[in-house]
Amino acid sequence: VVGESNRLDLAYSLQKPISLANGVRYVPSYSFLHQEDELNEFAESRTLGEWGNDLIFTLHADLPIYSETWEISEIKHLMHFSIGHRRSSILGGSTMLARSPYFLNSNNLNLEPFGLLDHQYGENIQRHEVLRVGWEHALIGKWKNRSRNLITARFFHDIWKQDSSLSSEHYPLFAEMSLSPNGWIDFDLRSKINPNTGKEYRQAAQINLRDGRFHRFSASYYRYLDQGEFLSLELY
């Protein structure tokens, strides 16, 4: 039995986008996190700070494509390429907190936390420094007064990482893509691997079909690290 556990996480982040040129932004930031923990009447606290730097390149173009079948009168292409850096350190207090097992981290199947405030459960965050590159695409279709995402794709790779936690996985590559050629069908693909070791965290694919406003059929395939493979079919 773990016993009674109480915790408090207080966080604040400040950033200032600076336009360097047309389509180029530099975003410096500073984040602050204060944690207080009490487990079985044993109390600890600590404070962490983090400097961040992001360089973001944005390109866009309008494509004169028309199709009544797919309900498209124009397509806008957006692309973002980013280079981000985060460096955090413990400003004071305990190096580790006696957090209950409920808050301890396990293998993350989604995109790894990047900044100090990305840690959803405020787990035992360590001093770290990360350099991440990102590549994001979006094709947005317009039809009359509406617009929808036809294709979206995101790729993120931690090309360099230094972490004081010995259990931390390094250099994960995360990718996801969604295709929606029409309002009645869409596809989703997601993958997360460690390209250095070949370790796969997640492989997933999903297709959704819609008939009218309420009826929907969904077929999903999942393969998770240490959890096997799953196939899901839903009709509602």
Disulfide bonds with the S-S distance in Angstrom:
none
